[in-house]
Amino acid sequence: MTGPTYHATVAQGEQINTNTTWSKCGNPHLIRGLVNVAGDGTTPPVLTLEPGVIVRFERTSPSGGSQSAFIRVGYQVPGALVVDGTAADPVTMESNASDAAAGDYIGILLAQHSTGSQLKNLTMRHCGAPSTHGPSLNGCILAQGDGTPTSNEFVFDHVTIDGSETQGIVLGSGAAFAAGSGSLTVRNGG
């Protein structure tokens, strides 16, 4: 193990604009602010989380906004997130606080340009901090399309969300589950 591995800071986010892989040997991966996965418009970058990766988020500030820890994918320009956990070695996302509680961080935003994103064998805990964009956009995972039916499809397979302060998952603006999705569990939500 070579971790912990730090990503982003509260003051400034981390921009991922080339293919990047987070591996188990870097555990835990600590996110202190916004990790933004979006390219330059030519080749969409992919952030891949390998089996067994543990991602821990710093607690969200009470004011939310830019001080919130989360992963944003495909906002304004293309990008993708591939969570590649296995049944034997899932990917875990959770709070880094010793007194972890629901809503310690926001979670994942799959924006309209996050085509090709897939989440497999992922467990999320302590997420769902309220966003500054209103209650309809509150959740541990927010997936968006372009406003037309099934305009952006995502694979969610063996995803568990436990202890969300708000909704577990929100599919908005034409986002949908893609073929190959299955076993989505949301429990202890707010």
Secondary structure as UniProt FT lines:
FT   STRAND          5..7
FT   STRAND          14..16
FT   STRAND          20..22
FT   HELIX           24..26
FT   STRAND          29..31
FT   STRAND          34..37
FT   STRAND          46..49
FT   TURN            51..52
FT   STRAND          54..57
FT   TURN            62..63
FT   HELIX           65..67
FT   STRAND          70..73
FT   STRAND          80..84
FT   STRAND          91..95
FT   TURN            98..99
FT   TURN            102..103
FT   STRAND          107..110
FT   TURN            112..113
FT   TURN            115..116
FT   STRAND          118..125
FT   TURN            132..133
FT   HELIX           135..137
FT   STRAND          139..144
FT   TURN            149..150
FT   STRAND          152..162
FT   STRAND          167..172
FT   TURN            173..174
FT   STRAND          175..177
FT   TURN            179..180
FT   STRAND          182..187
//
